[in-house]
Amino acid sequence: MDFSSLSEVEIWGLVKSGNQQAFSYIYSTFSKDLYKYGHKFTQDTNLIEDVIQDLFVHIWDLKKNINVKNSIKFYLFACFRRELIKKIKCAYKNESLEEVHSKFKWEASFLEILDENQIILESSNKISQALGQIPLRQKEAIYLRYIQELSYDEISKMMDVQVPSVYNLIFKGLKKLKNILSFTRTSTKFSGLLFLFFQ
Amino acid sequence: MKDFNAIDDFIDDPSFRNWVLRNDPESGLSWNKWLVGNPEKLEVLNEARAVLLELDLPGNDWNAEKERVLHQKIQLRINKKTIPLHPKQNNIKYYAIYRYGAKAAVIAFLLIVSVVGFLQLKNSTEKEIDNSAMLQEGDKWITKSNPKGQKSKIHLPDGSTVILNAESDIRFSIDFGKSDRDVFLKGESFFEVAKDSLLPFRVFSGDLVTTALGTSFNINSFDKNKVNVQLATGQVKVFKEKLESESLVLQPGEEVIMEGHGPMIKRNFDRQIAFLWKDGILKFTDVSFSEFKVTLERWYGVEIEFKGTPSSTILISGEYKDKYLSSVLESLGYAYGFEYEIEQKKVTIKFN
């Protein structure tokens, strides 16, 4: 059966009636996005996978009581975020909040990959350092808006803030990113000038 | 196109994201065209591109294998609750169907797993099986069976094939291949399982469950007190029904034997002779006369009567490919000292 021609509401209707194929389709459509989103909070891939597993088992169990109005993805992301944060807090409950925060990492994995492959990619490095300086909530909002393409309304519900605050988070995050990048751009030009001067 | 000056102008543009994140060729073409007219914007465009890629990067180690393994874990937990395991304990209606083949009941599980794909079965505390689904779906089973003396090849809906030995039957749901790939077997079968990354292929045989993905395997369940699972290639997991936590993992050339309700024993077997039957090769390796009789009866679909007493110490060996019963008996009778008579489906063997 070709599920891609059906709307999310129709697919969810099939899942509700117990159709495991439709359920598998949802899994294969969104599991990667969830996994990647999970990396915004932790690098513990086992934990992320466990939460995805629990999430889907839960949804199957409760399918009769779940109403999807228009977006399955939003529903999955919202539940996933809640569960993951709960699990992370639980997993690190004996550590201080600061330690927990240091585990909410974004960039190290990329740097590791570069390092492993001995790729020297100056601009990406610069970008990843710049992204590293942006507050996590701003970065999460940017991620949900531009990578996962959720609506402002959906993001506001997920992150439990008002819609204007979502605009604000994204605006501030991008502004800061621009500032950092334009600063590094100037300094590169500047060092270029110095170079000319010494020649 | 509107003005693009800063990175957020680019990032905010859906076609830009389509190009960078999803490699959409149409968007790519229009952006390349745009760059030709705006060469001074290359640097900021590249930054915007790098920001998107960087944001999208963590978690890129997700792959088909991870997806499959996780999906299996989910499927297993879900199926624990919805798919009945062995119906015979709890369901009288199907008990009858089940017993039909049960008089044959040695369960030897020969497994040839040709595709690597080992299932990590999740230990679960949910040992209770809900049989209500079974009752509701009562009419939806397909049963294929062979009498003595007949083998057949069956094509399953998912593209798998089964070579079903004589005096054997398999049963599966008409929904086979949709929500599960569960087969219930009595007797012996050789399975060639079509690859399916989502649905594990499970064979329920006596008290044992064998699970594999994209597998070819042979199951022999003729002795009601003995279950034997033999694996040729790949890897499978075997467990007693409802005791999934105490499973055994088989490597090629290993077998599991379980007698009665005793423990599962793992040991090696000879792969050279294990799967001969499906190619029409009848082979005896040091078998007693009584085993010889049972094997011939099943193979040729006859009834054999002994006259006189066969020696209890003589063991019979021999190999026959696509031979008539008469030529088998002719050569063995000469070697082991008996005479025979074949009258339709009745065979008499006389010892002197």
Interface residues (C-beta under 8 A of the other chain):
Chain A: G18 N19 Q20 Q21 F23 S24 Y27 S28 S31 K32 Y35 K36 Y37 G38 H39 K40 Q43 T45 I48 E49 I52 Q53 F56 V57 W60 D61 W106 E107 S109 F110 I113 S123 S124 I127 S128 A130 L131 K139 I142 Y143 Y146 I147 E149 L174 L177 K178 L181 R185
Chain B: A6 I7 D8 I11 D12 R17 L21 E43 N46 E47 A50 V51 L52 L53 E54 L55 D56 L57 P58 G59 N60 D61 W62 K66 E67 L70 H71 K73 I74 Q75 R77 I78 K81 T82 K178 S179 D180 L198
